[in-house]
Every structure is written in C-alpha cells, then in structure tokens.
Amino acid sequence: MRAIEASSYKTYGWRDGDQSHGPSFQFEDPFGHVFELYWNTVKYKAPPEEKAALKNIHQRYHGRGCCPRRLDHLNLLSSNVTEFRDFMITCFGSRVTEQIQLDNGRLGGCWFTINNKSYDLACTEERGGGTGRFHHITYATDQREDILRAADIFLENGVHIETGPHKHAIQGTFFLYVWDPSGTRVELANSGARLIMKPDWETITWTENERKKGQAWGLKTIETFHTHGTPPIS
C-alpha cells in the first residue's frame, strides 16, 4: 500500500468488503482500469449436494459444457503499454515475461507475472480509440482436448467463435476465443503451457515482423483481435 500511496497513481482508499472478500484498497491505472487489493477472502463451501468425493476439491465435477478448471488471466487495453508496464511494476512488483516491440518504438504488448505462472495479466495496445477497456478474460481447462470439445459445443449453440483453436506463439498456450452474448471476448486456454521457475528470468522480446507471421503454426491474427474490446466504442 505504501508503494501505491507514494506513487502518482490515483487512489480511492479503503472500501468495505463485498460478499466475496473483506476490506479492499482501490486504485486506478493511467487508463481508467480500477484495481483493488484485499487479504480476507470468503471461501466457497459447497452445499451437501455439490460436495466432491475428494476433500481437497472444492466442488464436485459435473462434466457439463466446457468445464473450465479456473480463471487463468486477464488482458486489458491501454493507449500506452509502456506506462501500463511501469504501473504494474510499481504497484504489484510484477515481472514482464514476454513483450512485443513495435517498429515505431512503442510496446505493443506485455505479459506480467507475480508468481511462477508465465503470466497472470496481459496488456496490449488499444487500437480502437477507447479508454479503460477490456480485451478478454481467460479460463483454463485441464487439457487442450477440452478446448477442441468446447469448440464443437460453442458451434452447436450459436456462440461466435472469433479465432482458434490454435497455439499462441507468445506464451505457447493452446487457445480458443469466443464472444459472449454481451460481446465480451472469452478465451479458453490450456492451463500449464509454461511455468517460470528462474528468479533471473529475462524478458523475451518479439519484434513486429515476427508477430506478423501469426500464431505458432501459422494462423494469422484476425483483425478484430486488435480492435474489438469492451465496452464497445459508440
């Protein structure tokens, strides 16, 4: 908190908790995204009919739909990725595991971690003219075959598939992107693409020319991936 309060970033101070956590400290990045930090968490307790067979699992496995295991990461949009990188380092002590260096000298994207996952949050350049927008939320599945099954489930239920299934070049995750009914982009990705065990991990930098080659196996990045975000631009 001291590092955040000592910075130039806008703070809202302490807020009362909600149904999922205790008091939180709220603050804002330079682009209008509001963050909060908290400690006390209201832990989920499954009712008897949802109790898992194994005591180290929070809820029984139903095997319905896409069956994601957990939240994996978020991707936010900003007009200046370098400024957002500085915000993440100052306020969270984040490390940058991978980044995109554009020919014009700007950063096109950064992938951040605060633990041993390869990334928990990503930020890519806003090209739609918005402020404080959201690019996507990602759910992790147990294995990439679950994503192939999910693609058929989305297809049969009329869900817009934006791109994939395929493999990302950056971070190496197997992915599928869809839009929910509100237009919010949702990704399914395999959960264990890579772990960062080295304390002296050096940031991997991709050039603009390398990124123009597309994803790992040659799939070209669809144009809406660079322009679509939520809330939409009116």
N, C-alpha and C positions, 0 to 999 in steps of 0.2 A: 504494500500500500504506500509505503514511504516513497518508493521509486516513482510510482504513478503520480502521487501528490506533488512530488518535486519536479515533475516534468511539465511541459507546456500544454499537455492534452487536457481537454475538457473533462471535468469530473462532476458527478451528481451526488457523490457521497453515499452514505449507508441507506439502504432501503429495507423495509420489513420483508421477511421471507414470504414465500407462497406455499402452495400445497406440496411442493417437492423439495424445498430446501429452506434453510434458515436465513438470517440476515445476509444481505449481499452488498458489495461495494460496486457501484456502477460508474462507468467512464466511457468515453467516446473516442474513436479514432478520427483522423482528419477528414474522413469522407462520410461521416454520419452513421456508421455502424456502432451500436451501443453494446458494450461488453459488461459482464459482471463477474465478480469473484465471490465465492462463498465457501464455507467449510462444512457446516452441518447439513447433512442430506437425509431426507425422509426415505428410508429404504423400502423397496417394494416387498410386501409379504403376500404371497399368493393365497387366495381363499382355498378351502379344502378341495374343491372340485378342480382346481388348477395346480395343485401341488405335484411336483415332479417326483419320479420314482427315486432319484438320487438326491441326497440332501445338499449337494454342492451346486445344484442347478436351481435357478430362481422360479422357473415355471415349467410346466410340462410341455413336451414337444408335440405339436399338433400336425405338422407336415402339410399345412394348407398354404396355398398361394406361393409366393416367392420365398417365404420362410427366412428372412434375413436374421442373422445372429445378433447384430448390434449396430449402433451408429459407428461409422468409421471416421469421417472427416467432413468439413465444410469447405466451400470455395466461395470467397467474396470477391467483389469487383471494386476497383479503385482507379482513379484517373492518374495516379502516380504510385506505382508499385514500390519504388524506392522509399517513398515516405511511409508507406504501409510497412515495409520491412523494418524501418527504424522504429516504428511504433511497436511492433511485435518483439523486437529485441529489448527495447526499453521497458515495456510493461510486463512481458512474460518471460524474458530471458530465453527466447526461442533461438534455435539454431536453424539455419537455412540448409536444407539437404540438397535441393536442386533449384535451378533458376534458368530463365530464358533471357539472353542478352540480345536486344534488337539492334539492327544496324544503325539506328538513329541515336544510339547511346542510352536509350531508356531500357528499363527492365520490363519484360513482357509478362513475367510471372515468377512467383516464389513459392516454395513448398516448405512449411515450417514444422518443426517438432519440438516438444518439450519433454519427451521420454525416449523410449527405444523403438517406437514406431517410426517408419520412414517419414510420415507426416500426419499431422492432426488437422491442419488448416492450410489452405492454399489461397493465394490472392493472384488474380490475373487482371490484365489491363481492361478498363472499361472503354468499350468502343461504341456504345450505344448512346452516349451523351447523358447518362443518368448519374445520380448521386446516391451513395449508401445502398447500392443494390446487391442482390444475392445471385450467385451463379448456380450453385447446386448443393444439395445435401447427398451424402453417400451412406448407404447401408452395406455392411459386409455380410457375405454369405460364407458358408462353411467351405465350399469348393467351387471351382469355376463351372462345373457341370450344372450347378444350381442356377447359374446365370443363363445358360442355354435353355434350361427348362423355363425360366422366368420369361424369356423372350417369347416363347410359344403362349404362355399364359397372358402376357400383355397383348399379343396379336389377337388371340381369341376374344379378348374383352374390349377391343377397340381403343386401347391405350396407344397414344402416339409414341412410336419409337423414333428417337432423333438420330441415334447413331450406335453402332455396335450390333452384336457382340464383337469384340476385338481386344487387342492388347495395347495398352499405352506404351509409348517409348519412354516417356518420363515416368519414373517410379515403377514401371513394369506391371501394373495391375491389369487384370482382365476385367473388361467393363461392359456395361450396357447403360445407355442414357434414355430416359423416357420423360414425358411431361405429364404431370398430374392434371386433373380437371381445371385447376386454377392457373395452369401454365407454368408452375414451378418445376424446374428441372430436378429429377431424381436419378441418382446413379446407383447401380448395384455393382459391387466390385469384390473380387476375392480378397480375403482378409489378411493373408500372410505373404504378400508379394516380397517384402524385404524388411528386415529389422536392422536398425543402426546400433551396432554394439561398440563401435570405435569411439572413444571420447574425443579423439582428434580428427573426426570425420571432416573431410574437405569438400566444400560445396561443389557439386557438379554443374557446370555451366553449358547450356545448349545455345548454339547460335541460331539466328533467324533462318539461315539457309538450311541448317539441319532440321529445323522444325517444319519447313516447307515440304519435307519429304513425307510428312504424315506420321501415322502411328507405327508401331513396331513392325507390323507385317505389311505396311504399305497403304493402309486405308487413309484416304485424305480426310483431313479435319473439315467437317461440314461448316458452312459459313455461319449458320445460326449459332454455332458454339461460341463464336466471337462477339455476337451482337445481342443474343437473347438473354434477358435476366429478369428478375422480379424485384420490385413491382415494375410493370411494363411502362415504357415511355409513352405518354399521351401525345 
